[in-house]
Amino acid sequence: MTKALEEAFREASKLSDAEQDALAKAIRAEISAEGEWDSAFAGSHDVLDRLANEALADHRAGRTTPLDPEKI
């Protein structure tokens, strides 16, 4: 465990039991969501590669326009 995480847990230990339980639930949900993202991206390399190639082909063919952040 890293020093930063140990420090965070020390601070969390000062919270009420209900707040600690809520924090634990949030941490577990974050860890679970991260695993779901990893799984989703692991199975999407072919799709992402195809989409990137299509975008590059559109750009090379002059079918794209520069993004102007001021107009978003």
TIZADO-614843 format. One record per residue (C-alpha): residue in one letter; x, y, z. Coordinates in Angstrom, 2 decimals. Example, Ala and Ser with C-alpha at 12.3 -4.5 7.8 and 13.67 -1.06 7.14 Angstrom:
% TIZADO-614843
+------+---------+---------+---------+
| type |       X |       Y |       Z |
+------+---------+---------+---------+
|    A |   12.30 |   -4.50 |    7.80 |
|    S |   13.67 |   -1.06 |    7.14 |
+------+---------+---------+---------+
//
This chain:
% TIZADO-614843
+------+---------+---------+---------+
| type |       X |       Y |       Z |
+------+---------+---------+---------+
|    M |    0.00 |    0.00 |    0.00 |
|    T |    1.34 |    3.43 |   -0.87 |
|    K |    2.01 |    6.13 |    1.72 |
|    A |   -0.66 |    8.31 |    0.11 |
|    L |   -3.29 |    5.60 |    0.50 |
|    E |   -2.21 |    4.89 |    4.06 |
|    E |   -2.60 |    8.60 |    4.84 |
|    A |   -6.02 |    8.69 |    3.23 |
|    F |   -7.13 |    5.70 |    5.31 |
|    R |   -5.80 |    7.35 |    8.49 |
|    E |   -7.88 |   10.43 |    7.69 |
|    A |  -10.90 |    8.27 |    6.83 |
|    S |  -10.61 |    6.47 |   10.16 |
|    K |  -11.57 |    9.77 |   11.83 |
|    L |  -14.96 |    9.78 |   10.10 |
|    S |  -18.12 |    8.39 |   11.67 |
|    D |  -18.97 |    4.74 |   11.03 |
|    A |  -21.68 |    5.75 |    8.56 |
|    E |  -19.28 |    8.02 |    6.66 |
|    Q |  -16.63 |    5.29 |    6.60 |
|    D |  -19.17 |    2.81 |    5.22 |
|    A |  -20.22 |    5.32 |    2.53 |
|    L |  -16.58 |    5.92 |    1.60 |
|    A |  -15.91 |    2.18 |    1.43 |
|    K |  -18.92 |    1.75 |   -0.85 |
|    A |  -17.69 |    4.56 |   -3.12 |
|    I |  -14.18 |    3.10 |   -3.30 |
|    R |  -15.54 |   -0.35 |   -4.19 |
|    A |  -17.78 |    1.16 |   -6.87 |
|    E |  -14.83 |    3.05 |   -8.37 |
|    I |  -12.68 |   -0.07 |   -8.46 |
|    S |  -15.50 |   -2.03 |  -10.07 |
|    A |  -16.13 |    0.68 |  -12.66 |
|    E |  -12.43 |    0.79 |  -13.54 |
|    G |  -12.50 |   -2.94 |  -14.19 |
|    E |  -15.57 |   -2.55 |  -16.39 |
|    W |  -13.83 |    0.17 |  -18.44 |
|    D |  -10.76 |   -2.02 |  -18.82 |
|    S |  -12.91 |   -4.90 |  -20.05 |
|    A |  -14.85 |   -2.69 |  -22.46 |
|    F |  -11.71 |   -1.21 |  -23.98 |
|    A |   -9.93 |   -4.56 |  -24.15 |
|    G |  -12.60 |   -5.83 |  -26.51 |
|    S |  -12.79 |   -2.70 |  -28.64 |
|    H |   -9.36 |   -2.41 |  -30.24 |
|    D |  -10.60 |   -3.45 |  -33.67 |
|    V |  -13.52 |   -1.02 |  -33.59 |
|    L |  -11.37 |    1.86 |  -32.34 |
|    D |   -8.73 |    1.11 |  -34.97 |
|    R |  -11.37 |    1.12 |  -37.73 |
|    L |  -12.88 |    4.39 |  -36.49 |
|    A |   -9.45 |    6.03 |  -36.30 |
|    N |   -8.64 |    4.94 |  -39.83 |
|    E |  -11.98 |    6.29 |  -41.08 |
|    A |  -11.34 |    9.63 |  -39.35 |
|    L |   -7.87 |    9.88 |  -40.86 |
|    A |   -9.22 |    9.03 |  -44.33 |
|    D |  -11.90 |   11.72 |  -43.97 |
|    H |   -9.27 |   14.25 |  -42.92 |
|    R |   -6.95 |   13.37 |  -45.79 |
|    A |   -9.87 |   13.65 |  -48.23 |
|    G |  -10.67 |   17.14 |  -46.96 |
|    R |  -14.00 |   16.15 |  -45.39 |
|    T |  -13.15 |   17.59 |  -41.96 |
|    T |  -13.03 |   21.10 |  -40.54 |
|    P |  -10.81 |   22.49 |  -37.82 |
|    L |  -12.32 |   22.54 |  -34.36 |
|    D |  -12.88 |   26.02 |  -32.95 |
|    P |  -13.24 |   25.71 |  -29.15 |
|    E |  -14.81 |   29.17 |  -29.07 |
|    K |  -17.80 |   27.86 |  -31.02 |
|    I |  -18.55 |   24.86 |  -28.84 |
+------+---------+---------+---------+
//
